[in-house]
Amino acid sequence: MEADFWHEKWQQQQIGFHQQEVNALLQQHWHRLGLEPESQVFVPLCGKSLDMCFLAELGHRILGCELSLTAVEQFFADNRLEVSQSQEGEHRRFDTEQLSIYQGDIFSLPLEVTEEVTGFYDRAALIAWPESMRLAYVKQLAKLLPSGSKGLLVTLDYPQASLSGPPFAVSPDWVATHMAADFEIRPLVSQDVLADNPRFVKKQVPWLTEAAYLLERK
Ligand SMILES: C[S@@+](CC[C@H](N)C(=O)[O-])C[C@H]1O[C@@H](n2cnc3c(N)ncnc32)[C@H](O)[C@@H]1O
């Protein structure tokens, strides 16, 4: 999706993707990565996700990237975090002791920003891109992630013709076909989540699954 689409969504607070609670698959499966508590974890397209707070509470240093200034400001205000700001090139950087968010486009995030990353978490980032842009995102993510870094990917899959995204459907086949060049991929779980998603039920989407994958950057 283009930047204006997301700026408008945040401006109008049409943020149905934002979860009021920490993602259940993150809570259940994060430990499988076996990361040291002090590891730095990259959260691409982070929005104002509470999942970052969960990861910070485990001891991780968080490095987020988010296009929307509104999202970033709301994240720090909602969580009552004191934050300092600086400008780094075309990104505005927001820092607390344990957490940094680069506000701006992930495609122009300088590679040195993620040099120390050893973990990553993608929920509603890969599936935010239409198929025409998804591979470019995967390639940018791969560029930003140091070799050996481990991450959790959370996707949704459903018959794409029954609803226009975002979120866009991403099948296990798509992940295997398009991500295997850059990542070792281990599917962890796939579960039926249709009943928890009223928008999909209302549109009579016949099935909806949420899946988690363990990834390792080659
Ligand atoms: C579907 S939301 C998911 C947010 C978050 N991961 C979550 O779980 O709530 C996708 C987010 O990506 C952000 N975004 C879209 N394009 C971006 C880009 N090029 N660079 C950085 N962030 C972007 C949007 O502003 C939006 O907040």
The ligand as an SDF file (V2000), in Angstrom:
LIG
                    3D

 27 29  0  0  0  0  0  0  0  0999 V2000
   -1.3130   -3.4970    9.4880 C   0  0  0  0  0  0  0  0  0  0  0  0
   -0.3930   -2.3250   10.3640 S   0  0  0  0  0  0  0  0  0  0  0  0
    0.4270   -3.3580   11.5420 C   0  0  0  0  0  0  0  0  0  0  0  0
    1.0360   -2.6220   12.6930 C   0  0  0  0  0  0  0  0  0  0  0  0
    1.6520   -3.5200   13.7770 C   0  0  0  0  0  0  0  0  0  0  0  0
    2.6140   -4.4470   13.2520 N   0  0  0  0  0  0  0  0  0  0  0  0
    0.5930   -4.2400   14.5610 C   0  0  0  0  0  0  0  0  0  0  0  0
    0.6700   -5.4610   14.6950 O   0  0  0  0  0  0  0  0  0  0  0  0
   -0.3260   -3.5760   15.0810 O   0  0  0  0  0  0  0  0  0  0  0  0
    0.8930   -1.9060    9.2190 C   0  0  0  0  0  0  0  0  0  0  0  0
    1.6960   -0.6940    9.6470 C   0  0  0  0  0  0  0  0  0  0  0  0
    2.7460   -0.4750    8.7250 O   0  0  0  0  0  0  0  0  0  0  0  0
    2.9680    0.9060    8.6070 C   0  0  0  0  0  0  0  0  0  0  0  0
    3.6640    1.1050    7.3160 N   0  0  0  0  0  0  0  0  0  0  0  0
    3.1250    1.0140    6.0850 C   0  0  0  0  0  0  0  0  0  0  0  0
    4.0490    1.2220    5.1330 N   0  0  0  0  0  0  0  0  0  0  0  0
    5.2200    1.4470    5.7760 C   0  0  0  0  0  0  0  0  0  0  0  0
    6.5450    1.7350    5.3430 C   0  0  0  0  0  0  0  0  0  0  0  0
    6.8440    1.8500    4.0360 N   0  0  0  0  0  0  0  0  0  0  0  0
    7.5210    1.8920    6.2750 N   0  0  0  0  0  0  0  0  0  0  0  0
    7.2250    1.7990    7.6060 C   0  0  0  0  0  0  0  0  0  0  0  0
    5.9710    1.5300    8.0710 N   0  0  0  0  0  0  0  0  0  0  0  0
    4.9850    1.3630    7.1720 C   0  0  0  0  0  0  0  0  0  0  0  0
    1.5710    1.4970    8.6770 C   0  0  0  0  0  0  0  0  0  0  0  0
    1.5490    2.8520    9.0320 O   0  0  0  0  0  0  0  0  0  0  0  0
    0.9140    0.5990    9.7180 C   0  0  0  0  0  0  0  0  0  0  0  0
    1.0140    1.1380   11.0080 O   0  0  0  0  0  0  0  0  0  0  0  0
  1  2  1  0
  2  3  1  0
  2 10  1  0
  3  4  1  0
  4  5  1  0
  5  6  1  0
  5  7  1  0
  7  8  2  0
  7  9  1  0
 10 11  1  0
 11 12  1  0
 11 26  1  0
 12 13  1  0
 13 14  1  0
 13 24  1  0
 14 15  1  0
 14 23  1  0
 15 16  2  0
 16 17  1  0
 17 18  1  0
 17 23  2  0
 18 19  1  0
 18 20  2  0
 20 21  1  0
 21 22  2  0
 22 23  1  0
 24 25  1  0
 24 26  1  0
 26 27  1  0
M  CHG  2   2   1   9  -1
M  END
$$$$
